[in-house]
Amino acid sequence: MSNPSFISFSGVSKSYDGANYVVDDLNLDVRKGEFLSLLGPSGSGKTTTLMMLAGFETPTQGEIRLDGKRLDDKPPHQRDIGMVFQNYALFPHLTIAENVAFPLSVRHVSRAEQKTRVKRALDMIELPHLANRRPSQLSGGQQQRVALARALVFEPSVVLMDEPLGALDKRLRETMQYEIMRLHRELSLTIVYVTHDQAEALTMSNRVAVFSDGRIQQAATPSELYENAQNAFVANFVGENNGLTGRVVNVSDDSATLALADGSIIRGRCESGLREGDEAMLALRPERAHIPSAEGTQVDGHNNVVQARVEELVYCGDHHRVHLKLGARDALVVKVPNTQRHALPAPGDMVEVAWRHDDCKILAMTASAHRNAPANYSPPSPLPSIITTAPAGAN
């Protein structure tokens, strides 16, 4: 059973100079009750998209609809949308209760109803005892919870959040993540959330839209993005990725064979449209690769195997990060669980690195992926000079 669209962007573009588009032909649907994150680097168009939905920016082209009704021709205060900003935007001269009541007062809600709703909102964020304090007397986490209560107090149909946790330290940020997730779940909110933090997007969202160059590169569930990126930009930007590039030497059904810079031949899953001779990137998560000699295991026929030199070992508590060189310049990272049975190699050792064919994906390189590649990246040479390439290292 398909869910009808609650928020809809249809052919939406935004240009400030009439020539360059910060958002380009955006088509996106958001379901009622969904938590959608807009994820991307600075300048990718995610915040402009949010601002157009909020009414602070006007689309150059296209339509935005909310529950089937045209929205882009209405001013912000008529859109029934709550907004939470990164800098809280609380009024310093008002008490916490007065800050939370502000959206109700501008909507001419009665004083009695305001009092009831403010109490309910402060109870919801577990700060009723701070109602008479000023924002300067609260911690950053408490101020952000107040900003959230203010956005929810008038019971909007949609809540927009623009990097709301960016100013908090790691512990407070994680606490607020769970707080927002709890409120989303308990109140069945529709949330559109802008962030550049991949872990935050994967942790909190029902679905994530990855932006680059004003366009959505992929919109999918967190697990689908992480496990099945559609292009090299998404693979590099979402989570940690070993991005090794080469030339496609064979394509069959849903798999392809790639020749790497050092002459290694590997096989992996692929998307349709990949052709022999294409420049492509291997997408491999560090936790999916392993070093058989460290684990006392044997390589089976389902694995890709390459020879690499150990450069560095980094202790990370529950795992070790093993940094390796594949050939002259290619870099590879393997996460080895910190268990007693693992005999770690030493820097300078030559080891086999193995991973299953199904645990990696071979993706066509895009302009966005090239810009997202490390500084030492240079594209592979045309066939047959495969081994002269200098592909991207681990990202």
Sequence and secondary structure as in RCSB ss.txt:
>XXXX:A:sequence
MSNPSFISFSGVSKSYDGANYVVDDLNLDVRKGEFLSLLGPSGSGKTTTLMMLAGFETPTQGEIRLDGKRLDDKP
PHQRDIGMVFQNYALFPHLTIAENVAFPLSVRHVSRAEQKTRVKRALDMIELPHLANRRPSQLSGGQQQRVALAR
ALVFEPSVVLMDEPLGALDKRLRETMQYEIMRLHRELSLTIVYVTHDQAEALTMSNRVAVFSDGRIQQAATPSEL
YENAQNAFVANFVGENNGLTGRVVNVSDDSATLALADGSIIRGRCESGLREGDEAMLALRPERAHIPSAEGTQVD
GHNNVVQARVEELVYCGDHHRVHLKLGARDALVVKVPNTQRHALPAPGDMVEVAWRHDDCKILAMTASAHRNAPA
NYSPPSPLPSIITTAPAGAN
>XXXX:A:secstr
    EEEEEEEEEEESSSS EEEEEEEEEEETT EEEEE  TTSSHHHHHHHHHTSS  SEEEEEETTEE TTS 
GGGS EEEE TT    TTS HHHHHHHHHHHTT  HHHHHHHHHHHHHHTT GGGTTS GGGS HHHHHHHHHHH
HHTT  SEEEEESTTTTS HHHHHHHHHHHHHHHHHHT  EEEEES HHHHHHH SEEEEEETTEEEEEE HHHH
HHS SSHHHHHHSS  EEEEEEEEEEETTEEEEEETTS EEEEEE TT  TT EEEEEE GGG B HHHHT    
TTEEEEEEEEEEEEE SSEEEEEEEETTTEEEEEEEE  TT     TT EEEEEEEGGGEEEEE  HHHHHHS T
T B    TT GGG B   B 
